[in-house]
Amino acid sequence: MFLLEIKKQMTRFFILYFCVNLINNLIHPVTPAYVESLNMPDYVFGLLFATMSFSNFLFSPFWGELSDRKGRVTVIRICMVGYAVGQFGFAACSNLAFILFFRFFAGIFSGGFLVTAYISDMTEGHERTKCLSFFAALVTMAVSVGFFIGGFIGKINIYYTFMLQIPLLLIESFLFKILLPESLN
């Protein structure tokens, strides 16, 4: 009975995490067009990516440590809400300094999505290896689907992509709370 419950939890985790990675990657394919729509030079796209990546790098250890103390699901939920706020600021600003601030802010929270210790908490041995391998493949698939959907919607209107991503992040945070038990109990 215990193993069946663990398999159900892992299935829910994989479904929820697929959605998280899909949602997180909706904006990436439209970012160059967004930069262009603001009449900014092409190098700004690289600057935005580097800014977000840098803050992700700086804060990932913090999220890992916090997830060890407060729980994996808790950290993922905090990061979804923080990332949604960062994305809202990114969409709402037209001044490069503010946009860079919000990209840095979003990067702080995007590091917490990569806390995959939930799998390690819930599995052992060979099962853990299988789940981590599946997780890697799942993330790759979700990112690809997110890019496709984001690009498709962005062709209609760049802001529709933001208008989809932000509420979906908040909904997903709620779904994590009600559908996935904390792994550090």
Phi, psi and omega per residue, in radians:
M1 nan -0.746 3.138
F2 -1.055 -0.778 -3.138
L3 -1.135 -0.632 3.106
L4 -1.121 -0.715 3.110
E5 -1.133 -0.708 3.093
I6 -1.080 -0.757 3.125
K7 -1.092 -0.678 3.091
K8 -1.117 -0.761 3.127
Q9 -1.099 -0.737 3.141
M10 -1.173 -0.649 3.095
T11 -1.098 -0.801 3.089
R12 -1.067 -0.751 3.117
F13 -1.011 -0.827 -3.107
F14 -1.111 -0.720 3.124
I15 -1.131 -0.836 -3.139
L16 -1.105 -0.716 -3.110
Y17 -1.240 -0.555 3.017
F18 -1.031 -0.830 -3.129
C19 -1.102 -0.732 3.119
V20 -1.017 -0.841 -3.115
N21 -1.187 -0.618 3.060
L22 -1.098 -0.891 -3.102
I23 -1.073 -0.767 -3.107
N24 -1.073 -0.428 -3.051
N25 -1.812 0.216 3.106
L26 -1.169 -0.626 -3.024
I27 -1.413 -0.527 -3.013
H28 -0.926 -0.750 -3.114
P29 -1.242 -0.329 -3.139
V30 -1.734 -0.077 -3.111
T31 -1.028 -0.768 3.094
P32 -1.045 -0.716 3.119
A33 -1.182 -0.610 3.090
Y34 -1.106 -0.808 3.100
V35 -1.038 -0.771 3.127
E36 -1.113 -0.689 -3.132
S37 -1.131 -0.403 3.096
L38 -1.583 0.111 3.140
N39 1.013 0.689 3.095
M40 -1.767 2.694 -3.140
P41 -1.140 2.746 -3.092
D42 -1.015 -0.593 -3.090
Y43 -1.101 -0.324 -3.135
V44 -1.081 -0.609 3.099
F45 -0.991 -0.826 3.109
G46 -1.130 -0.662 3.111
L47 -1.115 -0.712 3.115
L48 -1.134 -0.764 3.123
F49 -1.098 -0.792 -3.116
A50 -1.131 -0.689 3.141
T51 -1.098 -0.827 3.139
M52 -1.151 -0.742 3.134
S53 -1.107 -0.676 -3.135
F54 -1.118 -0.814 -3.139
S55 -1.211 -0.566 3.034
N56 -1.039 -0.832 3.113
F57 -1.031 -0.786 -3.098
L58 -1.153 -0.666 -2.989
F59 -1.737 -0.177 3.126
S60 -0.986 -0.772 3.096
P61 -1.050 -0.633 3.094
F62 -1.049 -0.817 -3.121
W63 -1.146 -0.660 3.093
G64 -1.082 -0.793 3.122
E65 -1.125 -0.779 3.139
L66 -1.102 -0.683 3.140
S67 -1.167 -0.500 3.053
D68 -1.172 -0.534 -3.102
R69 -1.634 -0.731 -3.011
K70 -1.799 -0.341 3.131
G71 2.035 2.605 -3.087
R72 -1.196 -0.833 -3.097
V73 -1.126 -0.701 3.121
T74 -1.034 -0.817 -3.129
V75 -1.156 -0.748 3.137
I76 -1.069 -0.707 -3.141
R77 -1.157 -0.779 3.090
I78 -1.012 -0.766 -3.090
C79 -1.193 -0.607 3.077
M80 -1.110 -0.758 3.138
V81 -1.178 -0.786 3.109
G82 -1.071 -0.722 3.118
Y83 -1.132 -0.682 3.103
A84 -1.077 -0.724 3.102
V85 -1.103 -0.778 3.105
G86 -1.059 -0.713 3.139
Q87 -1.205 -0.643 3.078
F88 -1.066 -0.805 3.109
G89 -1.088 -0.696 3.104
F90 -1.039 -0.756 -3.112
A91 -1.278 -0.544 -3.008
A92 -1.501 -0.311 -3.047
C93 -1.699 2.651 3.029
S94 -2.177 -0.062 3.112
N95 -1.581 2.254 -3.055
L96 -1.018 -0.704 -3.132
A97 -1.075 -0.744 3.123
F98 -1.218 -0.682 3.105
I99 -1.080 -0.762 3.100
L100 -1.100 -0.695 3.079
F101 -1.017 -0.831 -3.108
F102 -1.228 -0.517 3.040
R103 -1.191 -0.706 3.066
F104 -1.081 -0.797 3.129
F105 -1.045 -0.822 3.128
A106 -1.093 -0.662 3.123
G107 -1.117 -0.614 3.076
I108 -0.955 -0.798 -3.064
F109 -1.454 -0.449 -3.126
S110 -1.175 -0.406 3.084
G111 -1.120 -0.497 -3.130
G112 -1.292 -0.309 3.095
F113 -1.234 -0.387 -3.050
L114 -1.508 0.117 3.121
V115 -1.348 1.634 -3.081
T116 -1.715 0.267 -3.119
A117 -1.119 -0.241 3.074
Y118 -0.965 -0.729 3.131
I119 -1.110 -0.766 3.128
S120 -1.135 -0.618 3.120
D121 -1.170 -0.592 -2.975
M122 -1.720 -0.159 -3.069
T123 -2.292 2.924 3.110
E124 -2.450 2.692 2.980
G125 0.891 -2.258 -3.077
H126 -1.086 -0.622 3.122
E127 -1.101 -0.673 3.108
R128 -1.106 -0.778 3.128
T129 -1.038 -0.791 3.120
K130 -1.081 -0.781 -3.103
C131 -1.166 -0.708 3.118
L132 -1.153 -0.664 3.088
S133 -1.155 -0.762 3.102
F134 -1.093 -0.718 3.124
F135 -1.022 -0.792 3.136
A136 -1.050 -0.759 3.119
A137 -1.169 -0.700 -3.135
L138 -1.085 -0.765 3.129
V139 -1.079 -0.774 3.130
T140 -1.043 -0.764 3.127
M141 -1.136 -0.787 -3.112
A142 -1.115 -0.712 3.101
V143 -1.062 -0.779 3.138
S144 -1.075 -0.784 3.134
V145 -1.153 -0.705 3.104
G146 -1.061 -0.755 3.090
F147 -1.075 -0.754 -3.117
F148 -1.099 -0.901 -3.104
I149 -1.124 -0.779 3.124
G150 -1.055 -0.749 3.108
G151 -1.136 -0.705 3.140
F152 -1.114 -0.847 3.138
I153 -1.169 -0.672 3.134
G154 -1.094 -0.479 3.072
K155 -1.128 -0.556 3.109
I156 -1.316 -0.910 3.111
N157 -2.880 2.203 -3.112
I158 -0.998 -0.723 -3.073
Y159 -1.208 -0.419 3.059
Y160 -1.068 -0.584 3.140
T161 -1.136 -0.784 3.076
F162 -1.108 -0.735 -3.109
M163 -1.146 -0.381 3.049
L164 -1.494 -0.807 -3.039
Q165 -1.104 -0.827 -2.999
I166 -1.082 -0.911 3.114
P167 -1.167 -0.564 3.115
L168 -1.127 -0.638 3.067
L169 -1.077 -0.730 -3.136
L170 -1.203 -0.706 3.080
I171 -1.108 -0.759 -3.133
E172 -1.092 -0.650 3.090
S173 -1.054 -0.753 3.091
F174 -1.117 -0.739 3.140
L175 -1.110 -0.672 3.066
F176 -1.025 -0.731 -3.105
K177 -1.110 -0.787 -3.037
I178 -1.537 -0.392 -3.040
L179 -1.834 -0.260 -3.019
L180 -2.231 2.039 3.090
P181 -1.223 2.657 3.080
E182 -1.154 2.492 -3.076
S183 -1.549 -0.203 -3.083
L184 -1.805 0.644 3.134
N185 -1.516 nan nan
